[in-house]
Amino acid sequence: MAENTSLSKTEIKINEEYGTLPRLGYVEPYQGESISHYLGRLRRFKANSLPSGYSLGKIAGLGAITTRWEKLYFNPFPSLEELEALGKLIGVQGERLYEMLPAKGMTMKPRPIRLCGACYGDVACHRIEWQFKDKMKCDRHQLGLLTKCTNCQTPFPIPADWVEGKCSHCSLPFAKMAKHQKRY
């Protein structure tokens, strides 16, 4: 007879009290990736299949704070202790998670979500630098950042919800939007 190896909610609570958390499937972070995009990829990874940022935060003992991070809201700014608690669960160093955040003192603009289609074509991830308040163009490609689909004008959802790298309304791939970006 097959043995049930998944932990119940009660067992997870007990494990939290004793400091031993279950481990989630490992997802390699991309260089420059925003924490929002990373957490979405982590939750959707087949071995994890977590339905929301809250479910991830609950397992890590952080509550709804991970949902705020997915929405790129960093007030209060994540502490190293919070990042290390999440890191223990997912097998990523707290310092590495810290790199996915804006530098302390850097002003963020969480809306609208911005995108460089050319960068996305190179590495399929949202970069935290695109959300810096004063960032209006991609320094690498010298292209203006997009705030909505170039085909249907639908604003981009939060990066945690970018499942297939395309517009959620018309399905135009983000990488193909590069040809419609304004050159600087």
C-alpha contacts under 8 A as a table, 3 or more apart, distances in Angstrom:
res1	aa1	res2	aa2	distance
7	L	10	T	7.95
7	L	11	E	5.76
7	L	12	I	6.29
8	S	11	E	5.14
8	S	12	I	6.28
9	K	12	I	5.09
9	K	13	K	6.25
10	T	13	K	5.12
10	T	14	I	6.26
11	E	14	I	5.00
11	E	15	N	6.03
12	I	15	N	4.98
12	I	16	E	6.16
12	I	21	L	7.04
12	I	22	P	7.36
12	I	59	I	7.19
13	K	16	E	5.12
13	K	17	E	6.43
14	I	17	E	5.16
14	I	18	Y	6.52
15	N	18	Y	5.17
15	N	19	G	6.04
15	N	20	T	5.02
15	N	21	L	5.61
15	N	22	P	7.75
16	E	19	G	5.01
16	E	20	T	5.93
16	E	21	L	5.85
16	E	61	G	7.21
17	E	20	T	7.81
21	L	59	I	7.86
21	L	60	A	7.52
21	L	88	K	7.72
21	L	89	L	6.27
22	P	89	L	6.52
23	R	88	K	7.63
23	R	89	L	4.97
23	R	90	I	5.98
23	R	91	G	7.37
24	L	47	A	7.23
24	L	48	N	5.93
24	L	89	L	6.08
24	L	90	I	5.21
24	L	91	G	7.76
25	G	42	L	7.90
25	G	45	F	7.31
25	G	47	A	5.39
25	G	48	N	5.88
25	G	90	I	6.70
26	Y	42	L	7.66
26	Y	90	I	5.92
26	Y	91	G	6.25
26	Y	92	V	7.99
27	V	41	R	7.58
27	V	42	L	5.90
27	V	45	F	7.48
27	V	90	I	7.85
29	P	33	E	6.91
29	P	38	Y	6.50
30	Y	33	E	5.31
30	Y	125	C	7.41
32	G	99	E	7.69
32	G	100	M	6.53
32	G	127	R	5.40
32	G	128	I	6.55
32	G	129	E	7.64
33	E	37	H	6.78
33	E	38	Y	6.68
33	E	100	M	5.92
33	E	125	C	6.02
33	E	126	H	5.66
33	E	127	R	4.49
33	E	128	I	6.01
34	S	37	H	5.45
34	S	38	Y	6.30
34	S	100	M	4.92
34	S	101	L	6.53
34	S	125	C	7.85
34	S	126	H	5.82
34	S	127	R	4.93
34	S	128	I	4.23
34	S	129	E	7.95
35	I	38	Y	4.98
35	I	39	L	5.95
35	I	69	W	6.88
35	I	70	E	6.79
35	I	72	L	7.87
35	I	97	L	7.12
35	I	100	M	4.98
35	I	101	L	6.30
35	I	128	I	7.47
36	S	39	L	5.36
36	S	40	G	6.35
36	S	69	W	6.04
36	S	70	E	3.97
36	S	71	K	6.50
36	S	72	L	6.31
36	S	158	I	7.37
36	S	159	P	5.62
36	S	160	A	4.90
37	H	40	G	5.23
37	H	41	R	6.32
37	H	70	E	7.26
37	H	125	C	6.60
37	H	126	H	5.86
37	H	158	I	7.97
37	H	159	P	4.62
37	H	160	A	4.39
37	H	161	D	7.57
37	H	162	W	7.30
38	Y	41	R	5.15
38	Y	42	L	6.06
38	Y	160	A	6.97
39	L	42	L	4.93
39	L	43	R	6.09
39	L	53	G	7.51
39	L	70	E	6.69
39	L	160	A	6.21
40	G	43	R	5.23
40	G	44	R	6.24
40	G	53	G	7.76
40	G	70	E	7.38
40	G	159	P	7.30
40	G	160	A	3.92
40	G	161	D	6.19
40	G	162	W	7.56
41	R	44	R	5.24
41	R	45	F	6.06
41	R	160	A	6.96
41	R	163	V	7.77
42	L	45	F	5.30
42	L	48	N	7.23
43	R	48	N	5.88
43	R	49	S	5.60
43	R	50	L	4.84
43	R	51	P	7.03
43	R	52	S	7.25
43	R	53	G	7.56
43	R	56	L	7.23
44	R	48	N	6.56
44	R	49	S	5.02
44	R	50	L	6.38
44	R	51	P	7.76
45	F	48	N	5.38
45	F	49	S	5.91
46	K	49	S	5.47
50	L	53	G	7.79
50	L	55	S	6.34
50	L	56	L	6.62
51	P	55	S	6.68
52	S	55	S	5.28
52	S	56	L	6.71
52	S	67	T	7.54
53	G	56	L	5.18
53	G	57	G	6.19
53	G	64	A	7.14
53	G	66	T	5.39
53	G	67	T	4.48
53	G	70	E	6.94
54	Y	57	G	4.94
54	Y	58	K	5.97
54	Y	63	G	6.15
54	Y	64	A	4.79
54	Y	65	I	7.40
54	Y	66	T	6.26
54	Y	67	T	5.54
55	S	58	K	5.12
55	S	59	I	6.40
55	S	63	G	7.89
56	L	59	I	5.38
56	L	60	A	6.34
56	L	66	T	7.09
57	G	60	A	5.06
57	G	61	G	6.03
57	G	62	L	4.72
57	G	63	G	4.64
57	G	64	A	5.82
57	G	65	I	6.53
57	G	66	T	5.29
57	G	67	T	7.55
57	G	86	L	7.75
58	K	61	G	5.01
58	K	62	L	5.70
58	K	63	G	4.55
58	K	64	A	7.12
59	I	62	L	7.59
59	I	63	G	7.98
60	A	63	G	7.67
60	A	85	A	6.26
60	A	86	L	5.48
60	A	89	L	6.27
61	G	85	A	7.55
62	L	65	I	6.08
62	L	66	T	7.19
62	L	82	E	7.07
62	L	85	A	7.89
62	L	86	L	7.89
63	G	66	T	7.17
64	A	67	T	5.36
64	A	68	R	6.94
65	I	68	R	5.20
65	I	69	W	6.50
66	T	69	W	4.94
66	T	70	E	6.22
67	T	70	E	5.09
67	T	71	K	6.49
68	R	71	K	5.10
68	R	72	L	6.34
68	R	73	Y	5.20
68	R	74	F	7.12
69	W	72	L	4.87
69	W	73	Y	5.49
69	W	74	F	6.34
70	E	73	Y	7.55
70	E	158	I	7.22
70	E	159	P	7.43
70	E	160	A	5.74
71	K	110	P	7.27
71	K	158	I	6.06
71	K	159	P	7.97
71	K	160	A	7.68
72	L	110	P	5.51
73	Y	110	P	6.76
74	F	77	F	4.66
74	F	78	P	6.55
75	N	78	P	7.82
78	P	82	E	6.42
78	P	83	L	6.94
79	S	82	E	5.24
79	S	83	L	6.40
80	L	83	L	5.02
80	L	84	E	5.97
80	L	94	G	6.39
80	L	95	E	7.46
80	L	98	Y	7.31
81	E	84	E	5.05
81	E	85	A	6.16
81	E	94	G	7.81
82	E	85	A	5.12
82	E	86	L	6.38
83	L	86	L	5.15
83	L	87	G	5.92
83	L	94	G	4.85
83	L	95	E	7.72
83	L	97	L	6.37
83	L	98	Y	6.99
84	E	87	G	4.68
84	E	88	K	6.10
84	E	93	Q	6.59
84	E	94	G	4.21
84	E	95	E	7.76
85	A	88	K	5.39
85	A	89	L	6.83
85	A	94	G	7.73
86	L	89	L	5.31
86	L	90	I	6.44
86	L	94	G	7.54
87	G	90	I	5.18
87	G	91	G	5.48
87	G	92	V	4.63
87	G	93	Q	5.33
87	G	94	G	5.35
87	G	97	L	7.43
88	K	91	G	5.45
88	K	92	V	6.82
88	K	93	Q	7.45
92	V	96	R	6.67
92	V	97	L	7.11
93	Q	96	R	5.23
93	Q	97	L	6.62
94	G	97	L	5.13
94	G	98	Y	6.18
95	E	98	Y	4.89
95	E	99	E	6.50
96	R	99	E	5.22
96	R	100	M	7.09
97	L	100	M	5.33
97	L	101	L	7.28
98	Y	101	L	5.48
99	E	102	P	7.54
99	E	103	A	7.96
100	M	128	I	6.65
101	L	128	I	6.71
102	P	106	M	6.04
102	P	107	T	7.96
102	P	108	M	7.40
102	P	128	I	6.62
102	P	129	E	7.35
102	P	132	F	7.75
103	A	106	M	5.40
106	M	132	F	7.14
107	T	132	F	6.04
107	T	133	K	5.59
108	M	131	Q	5.74
108	M	132	F	4.55
108	M	133	K	4.91
109	K	112	P	7.38
109	K	131	Q	5.40
109	K	132	F	5.87
109	K	133	K	4.86
110	P	113	I	6.43
110	P	131	Q	6.11
111	R	114	R	7.95
111	R	131	Q	7.90
112	P	147	T	5.92
112	P	155	P	7.32
112	P	156	F	7.49
113	I	131	Q	6.90
113	I	147	T	5.78
113	I	155	P	7.51
113	I	156	F	5.76
113	I	157	P	6.84
113	I	158	I	6.45
113	I	159	P	7.72
114	R	130	W	5.75
114	R	131	Q	6.31
114	R	145	L	5.91
114	R	146	L	5.42
114	R	147	T	4.73
114	R	148	K	7.77
114	R	156	F	7.41
115	L	120	Y	7.65
115	L	126	H	6.99
115	L	130	W	6.54
115	L	145	L	5.39
115	L	146	L	5.08
115	L	147	T	6.50
116	C	119	C	5.39
116	C	120	Y	6.21
116	C	130	W	7.90
116	C	138	C	6.48
116	C	143	L	7.30
116	C	144	G	7.40
116	C	145	L	5.18
116	C	146	L	6.25
116	C	178	A	6.81
116	C	181	Q	7.96
117	G	120	Y	4.96
117	G	121	G	6.10
117	G	146	L	7.83
117	G	174	F	5.23
117	G	175	A	4.42
117	G	176	K	6.59
117	G	177	M	5.31
117	G	178	A	4.33
117	G	181	Q	7.81
118	A	121	G	5.04
118	A	122	D	6.49
118	A	141	H	7.07
118	A	175	A	5.75
118	A	176	K	7.93
118	A	177	M	7.80
118	A	178	A	5.03
119	C	122	D	5.01
119	C	123	V	6.24
119	C	124	A	7.66
119	C	140	R	7.98
119	C	141	H	7.63
119	C	175	A	7.67
120	Y	123	V	5.14
120	Y	124	A	4.62
120	Y	125	C	5.95
120	Y	126	H	7.22
120	Y	174	F	6.67
120	Y	175	A	5.60
121	G	124	A	6.09
121	G	174	F	7.39
121	G	175	A	4.45
121	G	176	K	7.82
124	A	165	G	7.01
126	H	130	W	7.78
126	H	159	P	6.22
127	R	130	W	5.76
127	R	131	Q	7.86
128	I	131	Q	5.76
128	I	132	F	7.37
129	E	132	F	5.42
129	E	135	K	7.35
130	W	135	K	6.22
130	W	136	M	7.74
130	W	138	C	7.66
130	W	145	L	7.45
131	Q	135	K	6.91
132	F	135	K	5.26
135	K	138	C	7.75
136	M	144	G	5.93
136	M	145	L	5.68
137	K	142	Q	6.32
137	K	143	L	5.36
137	K	144	G	4.04
137	K	145	L	4.95
137	K	184	Y	7.61
138	C	141	H	5.61
138	C	142	Q	5.24
138	C	143	L	5.26
138	C	144	G	6.16
138	C	145	L	6.27
139	D	142	Q	5.21
139	D	143	L	7.48
142	Q	183	R	5.95
142	Q	184	Y	5.26
143	L	181	Q	5.88
143	L	182	K	5.54
143	L	183	R	4.54
143	L	184	Y	5.64
144	G	181	Q	5.85
144	G	182	K	5.22
144	G	183	R	6.32
144	G	184	Y	6.77
145	L	181	Q	7.17
146	L	149	C	7.48
146	L	150	T	7.95
146	L	181	Q	6.97
147	T	155	P	6.03
147	T	156	F	6.44
148	K	153	Q	5.23
148	K	154	T	5.23
148	K	155	P	4.00
148	K	156	F	5.39
149	C	152	C	5.71
149	C	153	Q	4.67
149	C	154	T	5.28
149	C	155	P	6.33
149	C	156	F	6.96
149	C	167	C	6.41
149	C	172	L	7.74
149	C	177	M	7.37
150	T	153	Q	5.74
150	T	177	M	6.12
150	T	180	H	6.65
151	N	170	C	7.56
151	N	172	L	7.22
152	C	169	H	7.56
152	C	170	C	6.60
154	T	167	C	7.64
154	T	169	H	6.87
156	F	167	C	7.25
156	F	168	S	7.97
157	P	161	D	6.41
157	P	162	W	7.20
158	I	161	D	5.67
158	I	162	W	7.20
159	P	162	W	5.18
160	A	163	V	7.93
162	W	165	G	5.77
162	W	166	K	7.45
163	V	166	K	7.93
165	G	173	P	5.90
165	G	174	F	5.74
165	G	175	A	7.96
166	K	171	S	5.20
166	K	172	L	5.30
166	K	173	P	3.92
166	K	174	F	5.00
167	C	170	C	5.66
167	C	171	S	4.56
167	C	172	L	5.26
167	C	173	P	6.31
167	C	174	F	6.83
168	S	171	S	5.81
172	L	176	K	7.04
172	L	177	M	7.54
173	P	176	K	5.45
173	P	177	M	6.92
174	F	177	M	5.31
174	F	178	A	7.48
175	A	178	A	5.84
176	K	179	K	6.38
177	M	180	H	5.54
177	M	181	Q	6.86
178	A	181	Q	5.22
